[in-house]
Amino acid sequence: MSGTAVGAGFFCLMLVLLALRVPIAVSMFITGAAGYITMAGLDPLLSYLKTVAYGRYSIYDLSVVPLFLLMGNFASRGGLSKALFAAAEAMIGHYRGGIAMAAVGACAGFGAICGSSLATAATMGQVALPELRRFKYSPGLATATLAAGGTLGILIPPSIVLVIYAILTEQNIAKLFLAAFLPGILAALGYMVAIAIFVRLYPGSGPAGDTRTWGERISALIDVWPVIVIFIVVIGGIYGGVFTPTEAAAVGTFGAGLLAVFRGLRWDGFLECLYGTAEATAMIFFILLGADILNVFLALTQMPAELARWVEGSGLAPLLVLFAILAIYVILGAIMDSLSMILLTIPIFFPVIMGMDYWGLAPTEKAIWFGILALMVVEIGLITPPVGMNVYIINSLARDVPM
């Protein structure tokens, strides 16, 4: 049996494990280990396992992952999520559908200091859902707004998924962050426009909120100054050459921690921030380890390289190949989170894209362009039927709304 056939067979096995609800990290680890033994034997696998964990976790750039997660936890504990929603609501809440639009704007703002889609959806869901219910927004519009708004968590830099993509493809993290700005802003504005159209088609679904005085609006805006400062320090420091991404994450985390302390964070809350960060980091790093085992097995089978060569020689139009890849991302979004999708598919799809010509783009430009495209479609997949991961998160907060 050829290596490509072995690789395809074990890849199908992994999909079966996922369908049986085996965690994605375990599924990738089991599939990769079993495939490695099939291709090379048990002793080479054991030899590889001795060094793979250290080799992966000793990468300096990965330290931004727990730092950004901790910064998001501090920001949430420091009341910044509530302040962001209050400011957005004060400015546009008096319009029809304005509170839902405010929730989207707050998700975008929180994403700028969080970097996680699921964390953004969960945090802003807890903040905004009671207010949407108080003004009698339709349950469908309220929950869909929060699920979709949560996707902005990894579109607006800093983004943990973009960090992982940069490491996998050996690209510059700062350039990827910069490239994600415009799509993130366009996505937020697009969601707001969609809400505005929907509430005009169905007037009872999104009534207007209370009108605030200009004094109240200015006061609400002043309350979000820490978010602006942290964002400017982190992102401005990176592009100004003052910090590396890791140093910027450390500075931002320290600032968010100080703010949380000044706003009433106590020892118990501090420990909960640490525990939450440790749990999320462990999950991400275990997924990374599983992906490494799977990817080295796929490399042994030569399946990604063979697939890339087959696509190049098939005569298929480059855009047709790209559309097929993006469609696969939308489908995968219904069964796994964004980070898992990127780790699972980039080793297969990236060589295919890099081997094709897209309007004469240079390799670096092509890698960044594809990364942003994949990121956006991955996030769309997280709210796509039958069930996306963000929908799970919001459903856990709104049990009375059917999935």
Secondary structure, DSSP 8 states (H G I E B T S, - for coil): --HHHHHHHHHHHHHHHHHTT--HHHHHHHHHHHHHHHHH-HHHHHHHHHHHHHHHHT-GGGGHHHHHHHHHHHHHHTTHHHHHHHHHHHHHTTSTTHHHHHHHHHHHHHHTTT--HHHHHHHHHHHHHHHHHHTT--HHHHHHHHHHHHTHHHHSSS-HHHHHHHHHHT--HHHHHHHHHHHHHHHHHHHHHHHHHHHHHSGGGS-------HHHHHHHHHTTHHHHHHHIIIIIHHHTTSS-HHHHHHHHHHHHHHHHHHTT--HHHHHHHHHHHHHHHHHHHHHHHHHHHHHHHHHHHTHHHHHHHHHHHHT--HHHHHHHHHHHHHHHTTTS-HHHHHHHHHHHHHHHHHTS-STT--HHHHHHHHHHHHHHHHHHHTT-SS--HHHHHHHHH-TTS--
